[in-house]
Amino acid sequence: MAATLISEVKNSGSNLAAGGDVTAVRVVVIAGNEAATLIQDLFGASFVAGWGYVYSKRALHPLYTWLRAESVSFEPDDPTKTTGYYYDRVRATITYKGQCLNRNSSPEDPTGHITHTRAGGSEFLTLPGHQYVYDSDGAKLPADQDIGLRLPFVVHTFTWSGVSAPPFPDLDSMTGKVNASSFAGIPAECLLFETYNSQREFDANGDKTYQLSYTFKETFRRNMLSDKRFGWNHYPRPGSGMANFWHRIRNPMTTDTGMFTTADFSRLFQEDA
């Protein structure tokens, strides 16, 4: 038996509010002795001896069917009117919550559910030593002596939750590529898409969404005498001097412009059609 709505506050339930989640609040008036019935309608609550109330569902919002009931509270509509143990009428405030699943997002404009973590480190790059000199007397290092250069990097992890249609084809095709243009504030070709993983999530109603986690690696390659940034397609060129240290390289057997192919990373945060 469903609780009978006597009335509903005008415009209640249409007041969407977007924060971390999207919420809407309905305010309805029902008979005081039907409060337990309304709880049953919203949450499938039933009393189990030794456990208390067990909730088996979350009812859909009547207008926004991607929102589900989150909580309900009651207060008397008129405290002076009672029948037996019950108020004649009670005002029920029902809060619905959910995630807007059919949407796109971006790390630069996180309108969806995205978290970002970063971890720094450095990597070792071996260079031929003959282009360097000893500080004591200016003599060049032997031609067969290599030296090591430490290059800083940052690992970025973006986690996107509540995704209904992951862009798996783009994820597969873009792994191992670099950003074609500035992305998340990082210059072109300085960000390498390394790995991704996905996790399917189910709620109590059987609705499924995905949580996607993307791992990128940002390189910091600069000329010794300037702050100009160079990306993953640039490597040291012996004998070119400190002011012109990094040069772009490519595979001579292909027409690609670099060792790492570029891609539009914004597509990684667009749900599949």
N, C-alpha and C positions, 0 to 999 in steps of 0.2 A: 504494500500500500504506500503510495507516495504522499508526501505532505502537501496540503492544499495551500497555495499562495493566496492570501487575502488581498495583498497589494504589494507593489514594488515602488521604491522611491524613484521619482522621475530621473531619467538619464543614468540611473545606477547600472553598472555593468558595462557601460560604454566608455568609461574613464581609463583608457589605457595609460600606463605609466611605464616608461622604459628606463631601467637601470642596468644592473648586472643581468636581471631577468625581466621579462615583461609581465606586468600584473594588471588585473582589473578587479574592482570591488563591486559586488552587488549587495544591496540592502533590501530585504524583503520582510514582510509582516506575515506571520503564520499564527495559528492557534497555539496557546501555551503548551497544551498537552501533546503537540506534534513535534516538539524540538528533537526528541530522540529519533522520530521517523525521518526528519530532514537529515540528521547525521547519517542514518542508514542510506538515504538516497545519495548523499554526496560521497560517502567513503565505504559503503558496504559493510559498515561496522556491525559486528555481532558480539554478544557477550559470551565468553568461554570461561567456565569455572576454573579458577586457579591461574588464569592468565589475564583476565579483564577483557577490555574491548579489543578485538582484532579487526584491522582495517584491510580490505581486500581490493579496493579500487579507488580511483579519484575521478569524479564525474567531470564531463566536459562542460565548458562554458557554453550557454545556449546560443551565443552570437559568435564568439571567437573560439572555434572548435579546436584550435591548437593550444588552448589554455585549459588547465585542469585545476580542480578544487584543491586548495592548499590548506585552508583553515576556515573555521566558522566560530563565531562568538554570538552570544545572545544577551539581550537586555529587555526589560519589560517595556512594552509600548505605552502602557499606562499603569504605573505601580499601584494605583488605587483600586484597580479592578482585578479581582481574583475569583476563582472558582475552585474550592477545595485547596489542594496543594499547589495549583498552577495559576499563573497569571492568565487572564483571558486571552491576551495576545502578547507575543514577543517579537522583537525586531532582531532579525538574524543578519549579521554582517559576514558575507562569504567572500573570501579572498581567493582569486584564481591566479595561478602562476604558470609560466612556461617559457620556452625559448622560441623565438621566431625562426623556424627551421629552414624555410625556403628563402634564403638570403645569401648574399655574397659578403665578403669582408676583406680586410686588408690590414697588414701590420701598421701601415701609415695612418689609417683611419679606422680604428678597431670598433666598428659598430656591432660586430658580432662578439662571440665569446673566445677571445684570444688572450693567451698569456705569453710572455716573452722572458726568457732567461738567457744570460750570457756568461761565458766562462773564458778567461784569457789564458794564453800560453805562448810558447815560442817553438819554432822548428829549426832544424839545423840544415843549412845549405852549404854544400861544398863548392869552393871556387878555386880556379887555378891561381897559384901564388905569384906567377911571374909579373903580374901587373901591379904588385905591391912592392914597397921598399922598406928596408929596415930604418927605424926612426933614428938610430944612432949615427949612421953615416950616409943614408940615402941610397945604399946599394940595393939592387933588385933581388927579390927572392929567387932561388933556383927554379928553373922551368918545370921541374918534376915535383915541386913541393906544393901541395894543396893546403888551403886554409879553410876555416869554417866561419860561416856567418849565421848569427842567430836572428831569425825574423819573427816578430810578434804576430800573433793571430788571435782572433776571437771566435769562439763557437757560439752561434746563436741557435736557440731552440724556440720555435713558435708552436704552441699547442692550441688547436682550434677545436672547440667542443660544440656539440649539438648540431652536427652536420648531417643533413638528410641524404644528400647525393654527392659523395666525395668525387673529386675530379681525377679518378684513378688513371685514365689515359694520359693526362698531362703530367701526373706524378711520375709515371713510368718513363715517359719520354724526356723529362727534364732532369732526371737524376744524373749528376755528373756534369751539368752545364753551369754557366755563369750568367749573371744578370746582364741583360742587353742595355739597360739604362739604370739610372739611380733607383734603388729599391730600399725602402725602410731607412732612407738617409745615407745609404752606402753607395759610393760611386760605381759606375758601370764596370763590370768585369772583375770587381774586387770581392764578389760574394759567390761562393761555390755551393751549389745544392748537393749535399752529400748523401743523406739518407732520409727516409720517412718510415713511419709505422702507423698502423690504424688499429683501432679497437672498437668493436661494435658494442653498443650499450642498449640494454632493454630496461624499460620501467615496469611498474607493477601491472600496467595495462597491456603489455606486449609491444608497445611502440618502440621502434628501434631508431637510434641515431648513431653517429660515429664520432669518435675523438681522434683527430689526426695530429701527429707530432712531426714537425719538419726540422731537420738539422742542417744548418748552413755553416760554412767556414769563411770568415772574412780575413783577407791578407792585408798586411800593411807594408807595401813595397814603395820606398821613396828614394829619390836621388840623395846622395850624401849632402848636397849643398842646397837643397830646397825641400819644401813640404809637398810637392806634387805627388799625387797618388798614382800607382801603377797596379794593374791587376794580375790575374792568374796567367795571362798570356804573355807576360813580360818576364825576361830572364836577364841576368848580367851578361854583358858583352865584353870580353877581355880586350883591354887596350883602348876602351872608349872613354876612359877618364871618369872621375867621380861625379862630374856635373852631367854626364850623359850615360849613367850607369845601366839603366834598365832599357831593354829593347824588346819589341814585340817579335815573337817567333811564330812560325806556322809549319805545317807539314807540306813539303814541296810536292808531294804526290796528290794533293787535293787542292781545291779552290777555296777552302775555308780560310777565314781571315785570322785564325788562331788555333792553338792546340786544343783549347776548350771552346766548344760551340756556345753561342749566346742564346738566351731564351727570355721570354716575357714572364717573369715570375708572378706578376699579378694574377695570372690564370690559376696559380696554385690555390688561390683563395676565392675561386668562383665555383659554385656548385655545378655539377654536371647537369646538362639540360635533360 
